[in-house]
Amino acid sequence: MDGDQVQERIFSRLKEALTLSPSGYLYDITNIYFYGVCCPLAKKGQNAEGRNQSQIQIGLAITKEDGIPLFHKVFEGNIFDSKTLPDILLHLKQHQIKTVCMVWDRGVSSKLNIREARGMGFEVLCGLALQTGLKQVVDKVWEEDIVSLKYRVRLRSATFYVKKQRHEVEGLRGHLAVCVNEKQRQAIRERRYDEIDQALKLLQEKKTIKAGLRKYIKGNKINQGALQLAERYDGVSVIFFTQNLRAEEMVKGYFGKDRLEKSFWCLKSFLEMDKVRFWLAHRVRGHIFICYLAYLLLSVLEYRLKESGMSAADALETMESMYKVYLTDPKSKNKFVKTVTLSKKQEEILKKVNPLLLSKCSV
């Protein structure tokens, strides 16, 4: 049995044990960087941080509602994010995963991916890159004064102004939502201004500046035309969905994918997945697989505790002080086992995970 089959069997058992009925799956890619040159999987490629290091890529799919991992896949570091998705779709189809909705961001999107996903029976909710055609759509939306109460969609962590319209991708009919995040828009603008100010000072000192800032400067002055063009699309996201939902539901469904970002944070920070101390390909894959299994257990623990509002990390920290004492009478050789008295919080955690655990630990 290979790794893919193991993951599929684990998820099938979890669906039964936790009575999961996912309406969709979230998918994204993260990078792990290598300082050595011996790992055959590690290759130089594109990354959001702009780092010129060898890397591998980890694709992760989780359930939309509860963040339970479905499976992961390791890719060489020089593969474009969008080219990893066909493998994922094929995996879902081969293992007869119920065809529901797939959610991914614009880095993974391509016309081919959307068409293939629909061809396999999946609904698609995805971000689209702001290319020429979509910029024209955004320009028309700006003419309608989108930043108003009429178009406002409030989420827990952000506020968007959203205009929805019909749209086609590769002949596939769906709906497009142009989303403006004013807070993010302002933050991007201020950060750019700071970088331009710093670049002007560096130029006066005859020092080099970032390549991406050169278009905003002509001689020793700011290129206002280039600056205004860049600002026009700050804080703007474009979402495509193959079904017809209200704008609010589209936005919640898409931006709810920050659950994946939290998953990657947990894998790298809490479980130290990015601290790879191997270079042989099978050992690197083994390290990633063990971290994946650990995260799967954490996500199940968090699922059990969701009604209590406690995170898995907090629960583990609370349980650290629980221990058993083993005593043996040297004369009679009788053995005694006693669990140190549990706190109410520890009892609550054990009840949520499995009531039988509490009875066993109370002996």
DAKA-V931273 format. One record per backbone hydrogen bond with DSSP energy under -0.5 kcal/mol. CO is the residue of the C=O (numbers start at 1). NH is the residue of the N-H. If there is no record, write none. Layout:
co: {CO & CO}
nh: {NH & NH}
This chain:
co: {2 & 3 & 4 & 5 & 6 & 7 & 8 & 9 & 10 & 11 & 12 & 13 & 14 & 15 & 23 & 24 & 25 & 26 & 28 & 30 & 32 & 34 & 39 & 41 & 41 & 43 & 47 & 51 & 53 & 54 & 55 & 55 & 56 & 57 & 57 & 58 & 59 & 60 & 61 & 61 & 62 & 63 & 68 & 71 & 73 & 75 & 76 & 80 & 81 & 81 & 82 & 84 & 85 & 86 & 87 & 88 & 89 & 90 & 91 & 92 & 93 & 98 & 100 & 101 & 102 & 103 & 104 & 105 & 105 & 107 & 110 & 111 & 112 & 113 & 114 & 115 & 116 & 117 & 118 & 123 & 124 & 125 & 126 & 128 & 129 & 131 & 132 & 133 & 134 & 135 & 136 & 137 & 138 & 139 & 141 & 142 & 146 & 148 & 149 & 151 & 153 & 153 & 158 & 160 & 160 & 161 & 163 & 165 & 167 & 169 & 171 & 172 & 174 & 175 & 176 & 177 & 177 & 178 & 179 & 179 & 180 & 180 & 181 & 182 & 183 & 184 & 185 & 186 & 187 & 188 & 189 & 190 & 191 & 192 & 193 & 194 & 195 & 196 & 197 & 198 & 199 & 200 & 201 & 202 & 203 & 210 & 210 & 211 & 213 & 214 & 216 & 217 & 218 & 218 & 221 & 222 & 223 & 224 & 225 & 226 & 227 & 228 & 230 & 231 & 233 & 235 & 237 & 238 & 239 & 240 & 241 & 243 & 246 & 247 & 248 & 249 & 250 & 251 & 252 & 254 & 255 & 256 & 257 & 257 & 258 & 259 & 260 & 261 & 262 & 263 & 264 & 265 & 265 & 266 & 266 & 267 & 272 & 274 & 275 & 279 & 280 & 281 & 282 & 283 & 284 & 285 & 286 & 287 & 288 & 289 & 290 & 291 & 292 & 293 & 294 & 295 & 296 & 297 & 298 & 299 & 300 & 301 & 302 & 303 & 305 & 305 & 305 & 311 & 312 & 313 & 314 & 315 & 316 & 317 & 318 & 319 & 323 & 325 & 325 & 327 & 328 & 329 & 334 & 336 & 338 & 343 & 344 & 345 & 346 & 347 & 348 & 349 & 350 & 354 & 354 & 355 & 356 & 357 & 358 & 360}
nh: {6 & 7 & 8 & 9 & 10 & 11 & 12 & 13 & 14 & 15 & 16 & 17 & 18 & 20 & 101 & 64 & 103 & 62 & 60 & 58 & 56 & 54 & 42 & 43 & 77 & 55 & 50 & 53 & 45 & 34 & 43 & 77 & 32 & 59 & 75 & 30 & 73 & 28 & 70 & 71 & 26 & 67 & 63 & 61 & 59 & 57 & 79 & 83 & 84 & 85 & 85 & 88 & 89 & 90 & 91 & 92 & 93 & 94 & 95 & 97 & 96 & 100 & 123 & 25 & 125 & 27 & 127 & 108 & 109 & 82 & 114 & 115 & 116 & 117 & 118 & 119 & 120 & 122 & 121 & 102 & 242 & 104 & 240 & 238 & 131 & 135 & 136 & 137 & 138 & 139 & 140 & 141 & 142 & 143 & 144 & 145 & 148 & 151 & 152 & 162 & 155 & 160 & 155 & 153 & 162 & 180 & 178 & 176 & 174 & 172 & 173 & 169 & 167 & 241 & 165 & 179 & 239 & 163 & 181 & 237 & 161 & 182 & 185 & 186 & 187 & 188 & 189 & 190 & 191 & 192 & 193 & 194 & 195 & 196 & 197 & 198 & 199 & 200 & 201 & 202 & 203 & 204 & 205 & 207 & 206 & 213 & 214 & 214 & 216 & 217 & 223 & 219 & 220 & 221 & 218 & 224 & 227 & 228 & 229 & 230 & 231 & 232 & 233 & 234 & 236 & 181 & 179 & 128 & 177 & 126 & 175 & 245 & 250 & 251 & 252 & 253 & 254 & 255 & 256 & 257 & 258 & 259 & 260 & 261 & 262 & 263 & 264 & 265 & 266 & 267 & 268 & 269 & 270 & 270 & 271 & 273 & 275 & 276 & 277 & 40 & 284 & 285 & 286 & 287 & 288 & 289 & 290 & 291 & 292 & 293 & 294 & 295 & 296 & 297 & 298 & 299 & 300 & 301 & 302 & 303 & 304 & 305 & 306 & 306 & 308 & 309 & 310 & 315 & 316 & 317 & 318 & 319 & 320 & 320 & 321 & 322 & 340 & 327 & 338 & 336 & 330 & 333 & 329 & 327 & 325 & 347 & 348 & 349 & 350 & 351 & 352 & 353 & 354 & 357 & 358 & 359 & 360 & 361 & 362 & 363}
